Structure formats: C-alpha cells, structure tokens
C-alpha cells in the first residue's frame, strides 16, 4: 500500500510542476520548496520541542489557540510550524509566536526521514485532516508521540469504506486523536479504535478570547447607537444581492446594517455601494461631520476588524454560502448572535450543529432571508436563537487545555 501511495505522491508532485506554467499558486508551491532542506539545516540548530503541521490557513486557525497557549505558558519551548499550502505559508511565514515556519517537504519516505533527522521533534501535532502516511510511519518508527487535533471523521473517508483495511493503519500511527464531536467518536469506535478523546474545536477557545478582550470602535458604536444591527461578514456578491434587495425594500425599518465584505478591492466596494438605495457610507471615509445617525448601511472597507465588530450586532449574516462554503460562524456566536448563511454549509460542523439547535438559519433565496429575518425580529424567537448560538460556544470550549493536559501527562512539557 505504501508503495502505491508514494507513487501517487510523486505523480502529484510532477502534476504540480506542470501546473506551474499555468497556475501561480502551483508555482508558489514549488518555489517555496526549493532549497528547503538547506534552509531547515541552517535555521534549526537544536531539537524542536513541538512540531505543528497545518494544511493551510483554516487549519492554522485551529492550531493557533494551542500554539499561543504553549508560548504563553512555556516560552522556552521551541515550536516549529509547517504548511502544505502557499495560502497558509505566505500569510503566516512571519508568525512571531513560533520559532520556525516552513513548508512541509513533499511526503516521500526519504524526505520524511531527512526532515525528522533535522527537526528531531519531541512531539508532532497534525490538524484536522492531515494524514501524510510516510511522515506518520516515520514518526511511529522513531517512537515520537503524534497527535491529531480538532479532527472530524465522516463515513465517506477511506478509513470507513469496504477498502478500509488499506488505510486504517494510518490512524494507528497517532498516539491520540482529539476529535470534535460524538459522530467522529462513534465512527472510530465502530472500527475498534479507542485512542481518541472528544474535545471539540480549538477555534472555540480563540473566539471566546477575542470576545472577552474585544476593543471598542467609537465610530461603529456611534453608527449603531440604539438601533438593532445586522452584521454581514465576509460577504460575496450573491450574499450582497440578497441583503441589498431586502434593505432597499424596507428603508423605514429601524435596523442598521454593517457590511464587512470578503473582497475589499476598490472596484468591488464601489459596486457594493451602488447596490444600495438608502444612505450608505464607507468606514475609511468617515469624517467628524459624517451623518452616522441617518446612515442606514456602513461598509467596513478594511481588514482586521470583523471578529470584534460582532459586539455591536444583534444578528449576523455569514457570507460564502452560495459559493465554495461559508466563512467563520464561531466569531459572531461568541457574542451570542444568531447566524444566517447560504446553503453551502454542510462541511462545517458548527454550522450543522447550529442549524440543528436553532442558533443558525439557512437561506436559499431572497424570500428565505426575508422570512428568517422577520422571525428573528420577534423577541421570544430571537432570545431562543441567541441562547442556542451561545450554548454551542459554551459547550465546546476547553479543547486547548485538554490537549495541553495530555502533553503534560506524557511528559512533553516537562523541563
């Protein structure tokens, strides 16, 4: 099995090399790995205490609470962070909380051995879906404790299909599987795997910390004043079309609206402004004389504010559900906001759970949004939805501490 797996890895590598002529991201993937081992040897002079590997930026957000807790409590520990994708590496290559940030060399037996010879980690931590067979086997052969955190398993994965015996040994390479939910735990039990622990999603700990330390934005507070407010976060054009149609059709409602679109390029912001027939302002163009009291829509055309903006909202609309998939729903529910989003949410555990418990709502059309928004303006229904949203956060907090406790138990964090 490993022979065919490694053959597939080599074919994948050459496919990416060919793609470099057409796809910039593929070129970045290849270029980032040039002279990689020389860079590793030059940069890493002592054994690494903790090696954390993430596929991309989304998985990094799940690893981040653990990394930052490690740095806060054990500042002397050496932490290495690796990425598979350029979208993660390029954004976080200067992440100062860790000691080293690198691409992960492609998963061949030789690369795995050479990488571990240089890094010599005391523990390896993979995030969510990372199952690199040659690295995992090499770690197991060297008796290096290996964890999978914030993991989610589903029946369509190869570990649970008729050909599962070819893939299940990969799971045995992990010393501990920290899973997000009961459904994942049940799947593992059905194949007689017992080395797991239900801890929830580490991202919950981060959004709770953000909610508890959120800084204020005086202009946003002045804009919302005493009016109920919908925060539309990470929106795309299909989301914006639905919301704009509703807002334009109900100009006399007391509600105000804050948009923090996914794309803040000038051309898109201008198109978004043009959608509205009600008084609209851009955050970066506010002046002391701006008439915020009579403004209906405020467009936040800058980055870095969204996770803290939700403190000023009553309901959140999360974008992306009419495209590749919804964006972050945890940030608004940390403030107790019910969340509304489009139909592409099934891959997101928290969204599925929020729908089931009444803290989240799916819209397929403009009419859907109008009905849901009207229902949430009913105080008893809003209260139930808000409590359900906040309950998800409360019930799933603490994953980071549970993982740290395990690291302490196996002696990794001892001096």
Protein Blocks (a to p, Z undefined) as FASTA:
>chain_A
ZZmmmmmmmmmmmmmmmmmmmmmklmmmmmmmgoklmmmmmmmmbdcfbdcddfblmlmm
mmmmmmmmmmmmmmmbccddddfbfklmmmmmmmmkbmbdcddddddfklmmmmmmmnop
abdcdehjaccfklmmmmmmnopacddehiacdfkbmklmmklmmmmmmmmmpmbdcdfb
fklmmmmmmnopabbcdebjfklmmmmmmmmmoccdfklmmmnmmaccdddehiafklmm
mmmmmmmmmmmbmbdcddddfblcfklmmmmmmmpccdcddfklgcfklcfklpmbdcdf
behklmmmmmmpmbdcdehjlmnbpcdfklmmmnopacdddfblmlpmklmmmmmnopac
cdfbfklmmmmmmmmmpmklmmmmmmmmmmmmmmmgoklmmmmmmmmmnommpZZ
